[in-house]
């Protein structure tokens, strides 16, 4: 995005009016019987009610999942049809791994900046409790042959070729297709290459849990997390994340065994983001539209950047590449940023990126710059925990971060915020907010 006045295109500026999310919960727990679509529809319905926007005023829905439901792959359109919006509302789905809902927000902002839509709902959701389970190509071929058969004899003949091994399920892939490594395996490589110790990782994970627990106790999340009634009778309500561990300790974290490199590794369940279910959504609108409706924006979108790197290198270094581009577009430096929220896929990934931010050698080699991006002070970094303690429903994380930072700027009544993520495939994302 290039403009003389960053954040303004064709005389238009995009505002964040309201953001909301469900509680984020460990997969297989409170939301184990709730689909990603149900989580998403619930949060969008509640968001419309809280925002002061009539569903009939929404021009577009941009939404995404990382693990889509094969029965309804365009989750954005399913949300429109499930919520109190006209059937005529435009809707499309996006996917950018862990930066999916950041992409949704940016795509919605682009529509608004170009005048294609004044009011957009953007966000993301994932259910790791209910992922689509695939089967072998051979089993699929047999099913297709049986379905095409014109009589029972033909169907029986097709199934007669079935063998027990053909029934083995294939869960969603957790490894990079290009490298064969899991993200955790890549994080192990980053920890070793960047000299990130187990002790440093555990200390960061402890900090994340402490910050998240403090945020919940102080009411920071009260207005941005909705209660979710759960079936079958909907008498039980989930109103808080179940992942923060206020009682954890360095000793407890140190006792956990490495997961990805069991002999020499440092990545554990304790210093990694957990498998999580949840959904998030944001109302975006052009600044003048907000004024006309009498709505006060929480923040404005100033700039953004997306990057990609060779997955065979350090897979999760995307924030270090995307951030300086977004800052340049905004006409800002890291010192101008008041609060920073970086997605915590792994403590090793966060520490590797903050190390790179402060490194002139990294800047010269990988960014083509003479000076480091800058050091990140602890007092403005991941103030309320992050994905290690709050959870990481892949598609929902970016909008969760953006909502929290927009609310933080509103509480401060000014300033600038940076939100950034690494993502599978070697992708990176960064977005700058202002108020």
Wavefront OBJ file of the C-alpha trace (Angstrom):
o trace
v 0.000 0.000 0.000
v 1.620 3.217 -1.106
v 0.173 6.663 -0.497
v 1.425 10.137 0.435
v -0.619 9.889 3.620
v -0.246 6.282 4.853
v -3.544 4.655 5.573
v -5.436 6.924 3.194
v -6.313 5.874 -0.364
v -8.600 7.892 -2.634
v -9.458 10.098 0.352
v -10.655 7.103 2.380
v -9.362 5.688 5.667
v -10.407 2.404 7.239
v -11.413 2.246 10.866
v -11.730 -0.646 13.287
v -15.051 -0.053 15.014
v -15.388 -3.231 17.066
v -13.696 -6.588 17.508
v -14.845 -9.704 19.307
v -13.825 -13.305 19.839
v -15.020 -16.434 21.507
v -13.039 -17.839 24.379
v -10.086 -19.818 23.078
v -10.109 -23.321 24.533
v -7.929 -26.383 24.288
v -9.081 -28.673 21.515
v -11.097 -31.593 22.759
v -12.535 -29.668 25.727
v -15.468 -27.208 25.952
v -15.914 -26.748 22.177
v -15.225 -30.333 21.131
v -18.733 -30.669 19.651
v -18.858 -27.185 18.097
v -17.843 -26.655 14.475
v -15.730 -23.772 13.226
v -18.780 -22.459 11.366
v -20.891 -22.470 14.520
v -18.157 -20.630 16.425
v -17.794 -18.130 13.594
v -21.535 -17.560 13.158
v -21.915 -17.023 16.886
v -19.174 -14.435 17.121
v -20.334 -12.558 14.000
v -23.943 -12.455 15.251
v -22.828 -11.073 18.611
v -20.397 -8.654 16.983
v -23.139 -7.113 14.844
v -25.326 -6.614 17.911
v -22.548 -5.023 19.950
v -21.162 -2.805 17.216
v -24.275 -0.726 16.598
v -24.317 -1.844 12.966
v -27.447 -3.275 11.391
v -26.763 -6.556 9.603
v -28.503 -5.104 6.557
v -25.778 -2.420 6.387
v -22.941 -4.916 5.945
v -21.546 -4.846 2.413
v -19.063 -7.711 2.596
v -17.846 -10.578 4.768
v -14.241 -11.759 4.434
v -13.444 -14.750 6.600
v -11.062 -17.661 6.715
v -10.069 -20.991 8.163
v -6.809 -22.871 7.898
v -8.518 -26.263 8.079
v -11.696 -25.788 6.016
v -14.824 -27.880 6.206
v -15.003 -29.743 2.897
v -18.802 -29.644 3.184
v -18.802 -25.825 3.177
v -15.404 -24.534 2.084
v -16.537 -20.916 1.662
v -17.098 -20.288 5.359
v -17.642 -16.567 4.739
v -20.738 -17.243 2.637
v -22.021 -19.778 5.178
v -21.698 -17.112 7.875
v -23.833 -14.673 5.867
v -26.525 -17.295 5.408
v -26.425 -18.279 9.088
v -26.500 -14.744 10.513
v -28.876 -11.800 10.404
v -27.652 -10.412 7.090
v -29.327 -10.177 3.688
v -28.600 -13.061 1.325
v -27.241 -10.445 -1.080
v -24.183 -9.676 1.087
v -20.973 -10.451 -0.774
v -18.739 -13.005 0.958
v -15.500 -14.805 0.236
v -12.990 -16.849 2.192
v -9.223 -16.467 2.533
v -6.402 -18.606 3.853
v -2.888 -17.531 4.806
v -2.046 -20.130 7.472
v -1.550 -18.490 10.884
v -2.029 -15.027 9.346
v -5.422 -15.914 7.850
v -7.557 -13.411 9.742
v -4.937 -10.698 9.251
v -5.353 -11.345 5.536
v -9.134 -11.152 5.996
v -8.791 -7.760 7.689
v -6.437 -6.465 4.989
v -8.664 -7.746 2.174
v -11.658 -6.077 3.811
v -9.680 -2.857 4.239
v -8.730 -2.923 0.565
v -12.397 -3.239 -0.413
v -13.234 -0.281 1.799
v -10.328 1.861 0.593
v -11.296 1.305 -3.038
v -14.942 2.119 -2.375
v -16.175 -1.397 -3.125
v -17.572 -1.754 0.396
v -18.166 0.680 3.238
v -18.820 -1.843 6.014
v -16.950 -5.154 6.154
v -16.845 -7.977 8.675
v -13.513 -9.802 8.681
v -12.121 -12.597 10.798
v -11.292 -16.255 11.103
v -11.997 -19.462 12.979
v -10.723 -22.989 13.368
v -11.778 -26.082 15.247
v -8.904 -28.412 15.915
v -11.398 -30.663 17.723
v -13.281 -31.356 14.512
v -10.759 -31.416 11.658
v -11.747 -33.051 8.367
v -10.441 -36.616 8.240
v -9.368 -37.915 4.837
v -8.810 -41.446 3.606
v -6.413 -43.122 1.218
v -6.665 -42.496 -2.512
v -7.467 -46.183 -2.961
v -10.416 -45.998 -0.559
v -11.697 -42.866 -2.286
v -11.457 -44.598 -5.676
v -13.447 -47.578 -4.350
v -16.136 -45.284 -2.957
v -16.390 -43.458 -6.284
v -16.642 -46.749 -8.171
v -19.349 -47.952 -5.788
v -21.253 -44.708 -6.156
v -21.113 -44.972 -9.957
v -22.314 -48.586 -9.990
v -25.861 -48.948 -11.293
v -26.915 -51.924 -9.171
v -26.142 -53.670 -5.902
v -23.946 -56.213 -7.664
v -21.726 -53.500 -9.048
v -21.484 -51.824 -5.673
v -20.538 -55.099 -3.973
v -17.911 -55.752 -6.616
v -16.357 -52.322 -5.958
v -16.257 -52.895 -2.205
v -14.793 -56.381 -2.625
v -11.490 -54.733 -3.506
v -11.369 -53.000 -0.099
v -8.554 -53.991 2.286
v -8.248 -53.092 6.020
v -5.221 -50.858 5.387
v -7.328 -48.793 2.989
v -9.456 -47.631 5.954
v -6.600 -45.935 7.797
v -7.572 -42.270 8.273
v -5.365 -39.415 7.139
v -5.672 -36.464 9.548
v -4.724 -32.964 8.342
v -1.019 -32.688 7.623
v 1.116 -31.127 10.345
v 4.320 -31.093 8.309
v 5.408 -28.704 5.581
v 4.908 -30.369 2.221
v 8.071 -28.723 0.875
v 10.404 -29.738 3.717
v 8.704 -32.626 5.495
v 9.285 -30.816 8.799
v 6.631 -29.885 11.318
v 6.542 -26.285 12.487
v 7.872 -27.546 15.805
v 10.747 -29.227 14.007
v 11.489 -25.952 12.248
v 11.347 -24.138 15.597
v 13.971 -26.580 16.898
v 16.255 -25.618 14.028
v 15.719 -21.932 14.775
v 16.496 -22.424 18.462
v 19.759 -24.200 17.657
v 20.882 -21.808 14.904
v 20.054 -18.701 16.932
v 21.380 -19.947 20.259
v 18.017 -19.820 22.035
v 18.290 -21.900 25.198
v 15.633 -24.053 26.842
v 15.787 -21.786 29.894
v 15.075 -18.680 27.796
v 12.129 -20.383 26.120
v 10.602 -21.534 29.382
v 11.070 -18.089 30.919
v 9.240 -16.508 27.987
v 6.426 -19.075 28.222
v 6.069 -18.314 31.940
v 5.887 -14.599 31.144
v 3.147 -15.279 28.572
v 1.016 -17.182 31.094
v 1.564 -14.548 33.776
v 0.620 -11.692 31.430
v -2.492 -13.492 30.144
v -3.633 -14.383 33.658
v -3.115 -10.808 34.850
v -5.047 -9.516 31.835
v -8.008 -11.743 32.612
v -8.013 -10.786 36.289
v -7.791 -7.049 35.509
v -10.683 -7.179 33.022
v -8.676 -6.437 29.856
v -10.504 -9.141 27.908
v -13.980 -8.584 29.342
v -15.252 -6.537 26.393
v -13.557 -8.492 23.622
v -14.437 -12.074 24.621
v -18.071 -13.185 24.388
v -19.726 -15.942 26.430
v -20.615 -18.995 24.337
v -23.491 -21.312 25.327
v -22.694 -24.918 24.500
v -24.973 -27.863 23.789
v -26.686 -30.136 23.932
v -29.038 -28.165 26.211
v -27.140 -24.810 26.027
v -27.420 -24.324 29.773
v -23.655 -24.280 30.165
v -21.716 -21.186 29.102
v -18.020 -20.844 28.332
v -16.907 -17.301 29.099
v -13.109 -17.479 29.525
v -10.085 -18.989 27.866
v -9.105 -22.242 29.543
v -5.450 -22.163 28.531
v -3.695 -19.572 30.783
v -1.909 -21.230 33.684
v -1.500 -18.687 36.503
v -0.014 -21.363 38.758
v 2.685 -22.617 36.377
v 6.341 -22.128 37.239
v 9.794 -22.406 35.757
v 10.186 -25.667 37.642
v 6.997 -27.104 36.128
v 7.958 -25.982 32.629
v 11.474 -27.364 33.027
v 10.017 -30.772 33.867
v 8.345 -31.168 30.470
v 10.035 -33.357 27.875
v 10.951 -32.132 24.370
v 8.340 -33.050 21.771
v 10.009 -32.757 18.378
v 13.637 -33.671 19.081
v 13.305 -35.979 22.047
v 17.058 -36.403 22.574
v 18.542 -32.962 22.053
v 15.520 -30.689 21.629
v 14.269 -27.711 23.635
v 10.731 -27.304 22.248
v 8.119 -28.617 24.686
v 4.349 -28.444 25.020
v 4.920 -25.759 27.644
v 6.825 -23.322 25.416
v 4.650 -23.903 22.342
v 1.167 -22.721 21.385
v -1.438 -25.465 21.972
v -4.056 -26.878 19.595
v -7.050 -24.620 20.102
v -10.679 -24.031 19.096
v -12.020 -20.513 18.650
v -13.256 -17.722 16.385
v -12.798 -13.969 16.032
v -14.260 -11.135 13.960
v -13.836 -7.397 13.387
v -16.109 -4.679 11.979
v -14.285 -2.437 9.525
v -15.696 0.652 7.893
v -14.622 3.742 6.068
v -13.974 6.615 8.466
v -16.740 8.862 7.116
v -19.219 5.990 7.345
v -18.389 5.612 11.038
v -18.920 9.345 11.517
v -22.277 9.193 9.710
v -23.442 6.317 11.910
v -22.233 8.016 15.086
v -19.699 5.262 15.826
v -16.311 5.940 17.429
v -13.462 3.880 15.933
v -11.126 2.020 18.247
v -8.258 2.505 15.795
v -7.372 3.009 12.138
v -5.352 0.818 9.802
v -2.204 2.676 8.736
v -0.230 0.087 6.753
v 0.470 -3.602 6.257
v 2.917 -5.997 4.635
v 3.097 -9.687 3.744
v 6.315 -11.557 3.029
v 7.553 -15.029 2.171
v 10.836 -16.867 2.647
v 12.436 -20.185 1.732
v 10.904 -22.797 4.101
v 14.245 -24.612 4.118
v 15.737 -21.613 5.919
v 14.228 -20.468 9.237
v 10.548 -21.101 8.576
v 9.088 -18.776 11.193
v 11.116 -15.590 10.656
v 8.274 -13.862 8.826
v 7.820 -11.056 11.419
v 11.431 -9.945 10.927
v 10.860 -9.567 7.186
v 7.324 -8.129 7.179
v 7.689 -5.620 10.009
v 10.253 -3.247 8.450
v 8.221 -3.102 5.235
v 5.032 -2.235 7.120
v 6.900 0.383 9.152
v 8.371 1.937 6.005
v 4.906 2.132 4.439
v 3.619 3.798 7.593
v 6.506 6.284 7.646
v 7.432 5.066 11.137
v 10.300 3.386 12.949
v 10.080 0.741 15.642
v 10.709 3.478 18.226
v 7.496 5.194 17.082
v 5.437 2.118 17.968
v 3.825 2.230 21.406
v 2.671 -1.399 21.681
v 3.683 -4.553 19.828
v 1.872 -7.892 19.628
v 3.736 -10.797 18.012
v 2.109 -14.175 17.474
v 3.690 -16.762 19.788
v 3.786 -19.971 17.774
v 6.770 -21.042 19.871
v 8.885 -19.232 22.406
v 11.920 -20.071 20.254
v 10.281 -18.378 17.268
v 9.467 -15.201 19.213
v 12.958 -14.972 20.704
v 14.574 -15.632 17.317
v 12.581 -12.795 15.756
v 13.207 -10.282 18.543
v 16.891 -11.174 18.300
v 16.768 -10.504 14.542
v 14.979 -7.178 15.049
v 17.932 -5.999 17.155
v 20.664 -7.359 14.858
v 22.482 -5.114 12.385
v 24.037 -8.226 10.834
v 20.580 -9.690 10.190
v 19.441 -6.383 8.712
v 22.394 -6.236 6.325
v 22.187 -9.878 5.236
v 18.430 -10.406 4.972
v 16.856 -6.958 4.718
v 19.434 -5.043 2.702
v 19.567 -2.384 5.424
v 22.495 -0.777 7.195
v 20.806 -0.596 10.580
v 18.823 -3.011 12.732
v 15.054 -2.666 12.817
v 15.414 -1.990 16.537
v 15.263 -3.473 19.990
v 11.874 -4.267 21.495
v 11.450 -3.097 25.065
v 9.672 -5.495 27.385
v 7.208 -2.874 28.601
v 5.496 -2.592 25.226
v 5.719 -6.189 23.985
v 2.926 -8.794 24.199
v 1.415 -6.945 27.132
v -1.399 -9.422 27.702
v 0.245 -12.709 26.881
v 0.032 -14.381 23.506
v -0.650 -17.587 21.658
v 1.378 -19.731 24.080
v -0.984 -18.839 26.922
v -4.146 -17.705 25.121
v -4.162 -20.427 22.472
v -3.947 -20.472 18.706
v -7.037 -21.407 16.648
v -5.061 -20.899 13.446
v -7.516 -18.785 11.483
v -8.629 -16.661 14.451
v -5.327 -15.477 15.892
v -4.635 -12.421 13.723
v -8.033 -10.825 14.386
v -7.615 -11.610 18.094
v -4.329 -9.706 18.126
v -5.700 -6.779 16.093
v -8.742 -6.454 18.370
v -6.612 -6.375 21.516
v -4.252 -3.785 20.079
v -7.086 -1.604 18.746
v -8.665 -1.667 22.204
v -5.320 -0.825 23.789
v -4.944 2.258 21.578
v -8.499 3.262 22.492
v -7.671 2.959 26.202
v -4.609 5.138 25.652
v -6.565 7.473 23.380
v -3.718 7.564 20.888
v -0.526 5.993 19.662
v 0.536 3.317 17.208
v 0.518 -0.468 17.436
v 2.263 -3.233 15.509
v 0.707 -6.682 15.063
v 2.784 -9.388 13.401
v 2.688 -13.128 12.727
v 4.797 -15.924 11.353
v 2.877 -18.491 9.313
v 3.338 -21.920 7.783
v 4.999 -22.032 4.387
v 7.543 -19.411 5.420
v 4.993 -16.584 5.357
v 4.994 -13.417 7.428
v 2.491 -10.646 8.130
v 2.572 -7.262 9.825
v -0.061 -4.559 10.236
v 0.277 -1.106 11.812
v -2.659 0.503 13.639
v -2.978 4.080 14.804
v -5.337 6.307 16.734
l 1 2 3 4 5 6 7 8 9 10 11 12 13 14 15 16 17 18 19 20 21 22 23 24 25 26 27 28 29 30 31 32 33 34 35 36 37 38 39 40 41 42 43 44 45 46 47 48 49 50 51 52 53 54 55 56 57 58 59 60 61 62 63 64 65 66 67 68 69 70 71 72 73 74 75 76 77 78 79 80 81 82 83 84 85 86 87 88 89 90 91 92 93 94 95 96 97 98 99 100 101 102 103 104 105 106 107 108 109 110 111 112 113 114 115 116 117 118 119 120 121 122 123 124 125 126 127 128 129 130 131 132 133 134 135 136 137 138 139 140 141 142 143 144 145 146 147 148 149 150 151 152 153 154 155 156 157 158 159 160 161 162 163 164 165 166 167 168 169 170 171 172 173 174 175 176 177 178 179 180 181 182 183 184 185 186 187 188 189 190 191 192 193 194 195 196 197 198 199 200 201 202 203 204 205 206 207 208 209 210 211 212 213 214 215 216 217 218 219 220 221 222 223 224 225 226 227 228 229 230 231 232 233 234 235 236 237 238 239 240 241 242 243 244 245 246 247 248 249 250 251 252 253 254 255 256 257 258 259 260 261 262 263 264 265 266 267 268 269 270 271 272 273 274 275 276 277 278 279 280 281 282 283 284 285 286 287 288 289 290 291 292 293 294 295 296 297 298 299 300 301 302 303 304 305 306 307 308 309 310 311 312 313 314 315 316 317 318 319 320 321 322 323 324 325 326 327 328 329 330 331 332 333 334 335 336 337 338 339 340 341 342 343 344 345 346 347 348 349 350 351 352 353 354 355 356 357 358 359 360 361 362 363 364 365 366 367 368 369 370 371 372 373 374 375 376 377 378 379 380 381 382 383 384 385 386 387 388 389 390 391 392 393 394 395 396 397 398 399 400 401 402 403 404 405 406 407 408 409 410 411 412 413 414 415 416 417 418 419 420 421 422 423 424 425 426 427 428 429 430 431 432 433 434 435
